[in-house]
Amino acid sequence: LFLATLTYDTLRFEYEDFPETKEPVWILGREYSVFTEKEEILLDVTSRLWFTYRKNFPAIGGTGPTSDTGWGCMLRCGQMIFAQALVCRHLGRDWRWIKGKRQMDNYFSVLNAFIDKKDSYYSIHQIAQMGVGEGKSIGQWYGPNTVAQVLKKLAAFDTWSSLAVHIAMDNTVVMEEIRRLCQSNLPCAGAAACPAVEPDVLYNGYPEEAGVRDRLSLWKPLVLLIPLRLGLTEINEAYIETLKHCFMMPQSLGVIGGKPNSAHYFIGYVGEELIYLDPHTTQPAVEPNGSGCLPDESFHCQHPPCRMSIAELDPSIAVGFFCNTEEDFNNWCQQIRKLSLVRGVLPMFELVERQPSHFSNPDVLNLTPDSSDADRLERFFDSEDEDFEILSL
């Protein structure tokens, strides 16, 4: 356990800067040059919300852990990929965090959704307690699929963001099911159907206008998470080019996964290396100050990001995408189809119009898999058997 909790705080190593290379740097759908855009690369990375181990937060469940050091890294990675979806939803992909600069209210609303307390939508408390329903006791490690399933359940309570969260199982993305999910909002028949709301009223603690706007919308913004296993004990090289292309798509939310015993949030690549944010730093829990503002510097990684060889990646991952509009989703489908036609590139998943008849669980929109399906998923994605061991701490 001691070895597992050595962190940046204790190791104090120097962070390696980006290599001087002509290879493009891709960060969540944006292309950069190391030679001419290094500051822009670092600003983009710093602007991502960075969630790490924390200590001295309120006990989970009232009597549980007050720190997630040593067990919460995949939960933190799940927070990071979902926070990126909320940033795209409420702030836009072009938004940037600059130290010392006053940020808009929506930024703090997003950040507050992840603070370490029981009433935040996506807090470590909520994820750990919701995970009990997925067969994970508090303090037990998660695999990528488990954290994706939990986040989907929690998003149902986030009426401010009003997201449609779809988890594509069996390596298959069914377009018909996604459209049905995202088009579940009905347009208002007229003014009488949508009563006026006082502008200062809060909607579940957040601005009401978002809820009104979404009731008028024909498309709920989509968070698409695709749990995958790209090999048995190591990644199959045939998938590497496809994985790279995922970071090149403007809809990219990145990838959660890592290497054995260590979960990471991958946000891009350069050459044959993945670029990632690492949750394995233990920081004190953050509380709002006397004026109600939240000190936010510790939620942004202000040093060059970590890198690792793609070949080191554990084969069990979850890939994420965000489609704010139906046009975004149609564009994403076109890109996936084109990628499947590239010679020598092995698709990581299949894109189909309708649900294949061989699907084991016909209700892919069900929030909670039935017991047999859940058992099958856990054995496949979260097996503790040595031959299939994936991410633990």
Disulfide bonds with the S-S distance in Angstrom:
Cys188-Cys194 1.94
